[in-house]
Amino acid sequence: MSFYALIMAGGVGTRLWPLSRRHRPKQSLKLVGGRTMFEHAVDRIAPLFQPEEIFVVTGAEHVEALASQAPELPTENFIVEPEGRGTAPAIGLGAVHLHRRDPEAVMVVLTADHFIADVECFRRALVVAAQMAEEGHLVTLGIKPSSPSTGYGYIKQGGLCGEIEGFSVFEAQRFTEKPSPETAFHMVESGEYSWNSGMFIWRVDRILEEFQRQMAEFYVQLAEVEAALGTPGYEAALRRVWPGVEKQTIDYGVMEGAADVVVIPVDIGWSDVGSWASLADLLPADERGNIVVGSHLGLDTEDVLIFSTEERRLIATIGLQGVVIVDTEDALLICSKEQEQQVRALVRELEARDEKEYL
Amino acid sequence: MSFYALIMAGGVGTRLWPLSRRHRPKQSLKLVGGRTMFEHAVDRIAPLFQPEEIFVVTGAEHVEALASQAPELPTENFIVEPEGRGTAPAIGLGAVHLHRRDPEAVMVVLTADHFIADVECFRRALVVAAQMAEEGHLVTLGIKPSSPSTGYGYIKQGGLCGEIEGFSVFEAQRFTEKPSPETAFHMVESGEYSWNSGMFIWRVDRILEEFQRQMAEFYVQLAEVEAALGTPGYEAALRRVWPGVEKQTIDYGVMEGAADVVVIPVDIGWSDVGSWASLADLLPADERGNIVVGSHLGLDTEDVLIFSTEERRLIATIGLQGVVIVDTEDALLICSKEQEQQVRALVRELEARDEKEYL
């Protein structure tokens, strides 16, 4: 069995503004453990893959930064999308690249913007998933929910397909989009749901078959790109085809209607580090509940998250509780923890005002 | 009558940290109207005095910055204290300089760190005060209280001495230090008290007479300095004498026990700009009660004061109420308005830690 990894590294991570920017996307940020999110993503799978088996799909503007973070990866393994069209086209493009190497290859789809605490367990799960994928199943890694989060999609577990190496493999019965708080509560309580981690394992020919069946127009577009692969006309073909590709997520476009999907619920200390609050969960707090990355002097200050890229700037706080402070060279965010979800709205406002230097 | 102004410009303005620093004291800050506090102080009296009649007493470390703000003042009019010993020694040193020019000169003692909205009324009051001073009275400008502030000293008005040019002149019956809230309330309600503005007008020989009577040791020290005035030994004499000078305020040291003190209550839109809150009173707020000097984007933000020296840095706030944010190149303060008085404690903490770069 040939086995490849495809790391999706195309997003920006809007909710981590002002640290995340178009020119400094989330996957290039050192949020945890002194390594960038992309470096963590590569490190995690290094024991399972040779560098030439690890592929990255991203935008042209990010290639240079990502390549410098993983110089061991061959240059040609960075697959460049002319522009982001959602996860389905990104995965499709990666799949045709791998298909040309080995149509029966098993590919692991991973993201560069998640954190995983228990990497050893994660790798064992991938090995089990690869076995299932080789048999023709579309495998998803489900995350055992630690809270009734309304920020994730959920996967309903159906019948048990088997127990392998300590992992239970279930038929995936239904994909559910981000639920209401009440629905989330009942789903988690039932014990029958996993969070959708966005990590998938499948044979290349199987996922292309699903694209053909469920996203027929895109499949034709993909075929045109694949025909040009390895020829001098590849770039031109991609640039010609891509603007006509419809935006779509892999969940909507493929997984919800796919045949023979299985889910492997795992407990690997996963976090999507999707917001300042979720980053706070990963960093150690002092006895007053303050988390500080930077230089801080506080009086009567509790439950604050301070994240600064400016080492020599002192951040002094007096009488603050429940606040997120993010200090960067050219922009400062001060946000009540209760309204942290508004960071996205703030970035939209900057977009509406066309304040490019802060985007 | 010869008439001189002595502007005291020696303080730092701790409560305006992190804007105010040892190297960037309050009198050099552009807090209001695009001019520094010192520039405002000179501008205010320019119609009353020739440049050579305006003297400044300050520390050696501040002379260059102040001189560049008022290049029209003769260099020799900057009287340098080897180190600050409080307002009494600063005024005494200024007085001996003026005494040598004209023992019967009238001197106005002013500060460089107060704001006055109605400068025309202020100047008319000074002219009246100078008339009273020429007759031998020690004159203080009292401020008609706008609130029962516990942050100022108070002066009790005794008998009415006269009405001159629309100003009432009272015998000053008693100087009171910063009162309790209840005492302040009763004092303001009685209508018999003014705030002590720290602005005085008197004949040079009269104030030296009071130093001789009430601060005899300092008077001897002053005499030693005066004897050296105009000789090559002046600097050496000052450096020899000054370390032995006791710290003292003019209020404690002289005014409380002085004979023939009068007070002229004035309503001139005076503020000591002693804290971020008092600065906020001087700046226009938008419809949400926000005062912004700098670049700001706020969601659900009310009653905040933002003061930034970093024009190109964006300050974004979400879900904040009642907060002061002061952004400077190397230090940032975020402080609940309710605990604003703690800024001084924070600076003390920096001193205790010997964090010189932030002092």
Interface residues (C-beta under 8 A of the other chain):
Chain A: P18 L297 L299 D300 R312 R313 L314 I315 A316 T317 I318 G319 L320 V323 I325 D327 E329 D330 A331 L332 L333 I334 C335 S336 E338 Q339 E340 Q342 V343 A345 L346 E349 L350 E355 Y358
Chain B: P18 L297 L299 D300 R312 R313 L314 I315 A316 T317 I318 G319 L320 V323 I325 D327 E329 D330 A331 L332 L333 I334 C335 S336 E338 Q339 E340 Q342 V343 A345 L346 E349 L350 E355 Y358
